[in-house]
Amino acid sequence: MIEKSVIGKGRTMDAQKRAANRIVDMLSGDQAKEARAAESNWRERPAAEQQALLKGLHMLSDIEQLANDDDIQKLLENIDQPHSDFPNRQLPWRPIALAASVLIGVIITLLVIKLNEPLQMQFDRYITRTGEQKTVELEDGSVITLNTATQLLVAISDNERRIVLDRGEAYFAVAKDANRPFTVQVDGRSVTALGTAFNIRNDLDHFKLAVVEGIVAIHQPSTTPSLAAPLLDETTPSPRLLTGQYRIEAGMVIDYDLKEHGIKATKPENVSSLFQWRTGMIGFNAVPLSEVVKELNRYSAKKILIEDTSIMDLKLYAGIRLDRLDISLMGIEASLPVTVKTYIDRIVIVGRQ
């Protein structure tokens, strides 16, 4: 199912960020945070922040799981009032109980996207569960393949095509359209296709970009991508993307550190191995078992654990079927001196006795 969310005009970057954080505080249910969301505190906040917060709650009400939440609906009774009325109105509140904490990330992402744009944009939301893959064809002819546990937002207008990779991994085969840039936003950085196909994996502290065909530009959202940007490759000395942008050609893999803003550029012999998951299999060539298990946990509903430190560095040479991890684990057991034990809530790998 596709879910739609709408984001309106923002007052300022700071107001939007404060509002987003405030919503997270409200959703947490923590007593200390609940106090900060009290009515007296609310009346002291700037009008722009009040507006942003209420619009965020409006987006919450559009999400199917929260459509009938009484607390949100009560708060939304204030959204159409003039700013000057906000401080004089009492807002009923108790912590909202959310089963799906992932919605918090959606709210923050939507609140901070292109904050100064005066026009409204509607985003379609696509999600895959753990172990699931999905292919989506957009109205412009572009095709996006979502890997396991992925969430992204898509907005297409007359002037642009914008995607937000909130989490997970996706492969983008971009239809050429010179009049509508195709841009993927990942944690405050933008990757714009200049007629291409590429793969992006968004982890907690970094994202990895593999350019398959054509050229992409990696840049800040506030800058316009250009074919005249400096070329980024293995010879670029310790690049950091604090300002400006770089151009990246096919065959290059970029690992971007989201904390340090540093970029590591490599050119592997087989770049296709990074998006081999699209075939339903992934290959391991002399990969330590600890790294294999870390990767397989992205696809497994049950947590896979190594409870024997002596086997962590064993090298695996194997192809793994993502839709039959049970069979693949049996193959690992047959090829390495290990035993795989399956429990109700977990899978444990230990050294063979």
Secondary structure, DSSP 8 states (H G I E B T S, - for coil): --EEEEE---S-HHHHHHHHHHHHHHHH--HHHHHHTSHHHHHHS-HHHHHHHHHHHHHHHHSGGGTT-HHHHHHHTTTTS-GGGGGGS---------S-THHHHHHHHHHHTTTT--S-EEEEEEE--TT--EEEE-TTS-EEEE-TT-EEEEEE-SS-EEEEEEEEEEEEE----TTS-EEEEETTEEEEESS-EEEEEE-SSEEEEEEEESEEEEE-TTS---TTS-B-STTS-S-B-SSSEEEEETT-EEEEETTT-BEEEE--S-GGGGGGGGGTEEEEEEEEHHHHHHHHTTT-SSEEEE--GGGTT-EEEEEEETT-HHHHHHHHHHHSSEEEEE-SSEEEEEE--
